[in-house]
């Protein structure tokens, strides 16, 4: 084989660029998927295959350009209709239902454990990115505190270990109690804890054998798109089904209301303000809700005053006190 010098390489590159230009392709841009491409049309990937979470971009003009401590030459990519991001609610619920059927009927509990471990690791890899993105997109909180909150969810959210069967024995025989999944859960998440809520909900719901359709707060939709895609990649890499977590691509109040009424949703899990919690409680579906709060902190005569003061200051100031569990009164 003849040696290829720098001049020949440059000539080859120039020829390729000219040909791409003639075909209407701009070098440096990411090609969009065909319109209406279904999530299920993706090429299956083998368990354990490494999946990219980001691609190179040429300019910070990208809508999801990552700043802060991240590598500024890369940004997460949102591909409409793929990796769990689906604009049509019926299609999102249908995709989640198919994923649930596979998880519940075809995959083992051991696989479910691998999926959850992979989700935790994926979240850890993009920890700084999602914290930075959430602050920049919503204008709420502090990056360093969002890193702490996400890390807490990664490390402390329980998985399948709390769902073990319980056996009762006695003179009259043996009874075995096992917890069964709901199926497809509808989850509504806030802008104050966008990625934290997605991960906490996602781990717990997948551990229980469920699939999820997220309607996130519109003020955090770009951050949540990226994170849901990253988690879906992690799920597939661990041998799980595609679209186990789905998200309405353009969330709104109307899409949240439609999610609450959708016949394919068996359970609602809502984190947000008083209005959305009230709507969920009146939806006619079983609902688990966490609404607004201004928790007081009581310091009595038995308290270690120095420790109490440190805890109150930390709790009342973390993430600019936007979270409902932070101390607001003493």
MOJOHU-V516690 format. One record per backbone hydrogen bond with DSSP energy under -0.5 kcal/mol. NH is the residue of the N-H (numbers start at 0). CO is the residue of the C=O. If there is no record, write none. Layout:
NH:CO / NH:CO
This chain:
4:2 / 8:4 / 9:5 / 10:6 / 11:7 / 12:8 / 13:9 / 14:10 / 15:11 / 16:12 / 17:13 / 18:14 / 19:15 / 20:16 / 21:17 / 22:18 / 23:20 / 24:19 / 26:24 / 28:25 / 30:28 / 36:33 / 40:37 / 41:38 / 47:236 / 48:45 / 54:74 / 56:72 / 61:58 / 64:61 / 65:73 / 69:66 / 71:69 / 73:70 / 74:54 / 75:63 / 78:76 / 79:77 / 80:84 / 81:78 / 84:81 / 85:83 / 85:246 / 91:87 / 92:88 / 93:89 / 94:90 / 95:91 / 96:92 / 97:93 / 98:94 / 99:95 / 100:96 / 101:97 / 102:98 / 103:99 / 104:100 / 105:101 / 106:101 / 111:107 / 112:108 / 113:109 / 114:110 / 115:111 / 116:112 / 117:113 / 118:114 / 119:115 / 120:116 / 121:117 / 122:118 / 123:119 / 124:120 / 125:121 / 126:123 / 129:125 / 130:126 / 131:127 / 132:128 / 133:129 / 134:130 / 135:131 / 136:132 / 137:133 / 138:134 / 145:141 / 146:142 / 147:143 / 148:144 / 149:145 / 150:146 / 151:147 / 152:148 / 153:149 / 154:150 / 155:151 / 156:152 / 161:158 / 162:159 / 163:160 / 165:176 / 167:174 / 169:172 / 172:169 / 174:167 / 176:165 / 177:175 / 183:181 / 184:182 / 184:210 / 185:266 / 186:184 / 186:212 / 187:268 / 188:214 / 193:190 / 196:192 / 197:193 / 198:194 / 199:195 / 200:196 / 201:197 / 202:198 / 203:199 / 204:200 / 205:201 / 206:202 / 207:203 / 208:205 / 209:204 / 210:182 / 211:243 / 212:184 / 213:211 / 213:245 / 214:186 / 215:213 / 219:216 / 220:217 / 223:219 / 224:220 / 225:221 / 226:222 / 227:223 / 228:224 / 229:225 / 230:226 / 231:227 / 232:228 / 233:229 / 234:230 / 235:231 / 236:232 / 237:233 / 238:235 / 239:234 / 243:240 / 245:211 / 245:243 / 246:83 / 247:213 / 248:85 / 250:247 / 255:251 / 256:252 / 257:253 / 258:254 / 259:255 / 260:256 / 261:257 / 264:261 / 265:183 / 265:263 / 266:183 / 267:285 / 268:185 / 269:287 / 270:187 / 271:289 / 276:272 / 277:273 / 278:274 / 279:275 / 280:276 / 281:277 / 282:279 / 287:267 / 288:286 / 289:269 / 294:323 / 296:328 / 298:296 / 299:297 / 302:299 / 304:302 / 307:303 / 308:304 / 309:305 / 310:306 / 311:307 / 312:308 / 313:309 / 314:310 / 315:311 / 316:312 / 316:313 / 317:313 / 319:316 / 320:317 / 321:318 / 325:322 / 327:294 / 328:294
